[in-house]
């Protein structure tokens, strides 16, 4: 191999590598936006499950252990009444 024969190969590889950087930015943005949408959907479904799918008894046992937890549950689930009350001590 001639002493300078490797330079065109290195130049071609460098151009290919640098050209991929712009595409990486586009792909990275698409993944971030798609990932954010998935996370938003998961949060909404988790809140729905927490507020609508668990039994009142389960909510009271889990969130009725303190006033702070009871208030948080009632605020998150926007209950018309006080579904969860702290246990009387």
C-alpha positions, 0 to 999 in steps of 0.5 A: 500500500502506498504511504498516502493511500489511507488518507482518502479512506480516513477522509471518507470515514470522517465525512460519513461520521460528521454527516451522521451528527445532524441526523443524530440530532433529529433522531434524538429529538424524535425519541425525546418527544415520543418518550415524553408523550409515552410518559404523559400517557402513562402518568394519566393512566396511573392517575385514572387507576389511582382515582377510579379503579381501586376500591374505596377501602384500598384508598382509605387503607393506603391514604388514610394513614395521615392527614397529609396523605388524605389531603393529597389523595383528595386533591389529586382525585378531585373528589367531590367529598372527602373519600379518604379521611385520616384514621382517628387516633 
